[in-house]
Amino acid sequence: MQLSMNKENNKPTDVENNKLEELFIAIYFNDLKKVMEFKKYYPEIYSKKNNFLIDGIKSFDLINLTFFNYVLWNGDWIEKIMPMVNRNRKRTEEMIEFWKNELNLKIFEKNIEYNQYHEYFYCTDPNDPEENNKVIIDTIDYFLERGFREIELKLYINVACFNFNETKNLLELGANPSIKFFEDELDSTTFTHIGDECSYLATCNVIPTFEYFYKNGKVPAYHNSSNLFGDFIGLAAFEEMYELLKPYTLEEEIEKY
């Protein structure tokens, strides 16, 4: 009870949350210098970084942005953008060391589950029984009647909900992420659902935003912390799921990405 009360008391006011937007941007773009300056000049507001309110409503620990950066920049990238990738790998490692020292951590890892924020990216609500009975657009029964194995249907649903532990269990039990659910649609497998979204978020949203920021020193005018957050948590979640599915996926599917 005491911990709950402390967390509630540590929530920022509207004014403080608006100021925390600056810290959000600094951590998002791996600007350790600005993070340290914010800590120095606004220590009381800085202490509420673990309760930043997305859209002024939903609490989020800003430290997780560094974990998203780690997942993003440690993936495979085309040669064209490797200078920016290498720059961000280095800056991410510096941020990680900063958090480990500040929080006395031996291991740096995210302290949330991606699906806690399902409403901000392409993620099925894990607590919605109707949505958890669907594979793409049809019900589980529809596919069972057509001879599909239940284990592949469960795999798709758990992947769509970003239930990593259950996804791993199903893969180890033999679930195949390369099963096509609709023969006339090439990209109707569990793996392509993940791979396509990874490609879209990286190519169309996140990478252009980082490039714009490094060129102009600010985010594009049409962005706010809410959609920046949605793009970033989405890409991190999809990238992490992609890596989990990859060893169990047909090589020809992997080659598309």
Protein Blocks (a to p, Z undefined) as FASTA:
>chain_A
ZZmmmmmmmpccfklmmmmmmmmmmmmnopaklmmmmmmmmmmlmmmmmmccehhlagcd
fklmmmmmmmmmmmccdfklmmmmmmmmmmmmmmmmmmmmmnopabdcdfbdfklmmmmm
ccddfklmklmmcghjacfklmmmnopafklmmmmmmmmnopaklmmmmmmnopafkbcf
bfklmklcfklmmmmmmmmmmmmmmmmmmmmmmmnopacfkbcfklmmmmmmmmmmmmmm
mmmmmmmpcfklmmmZZ
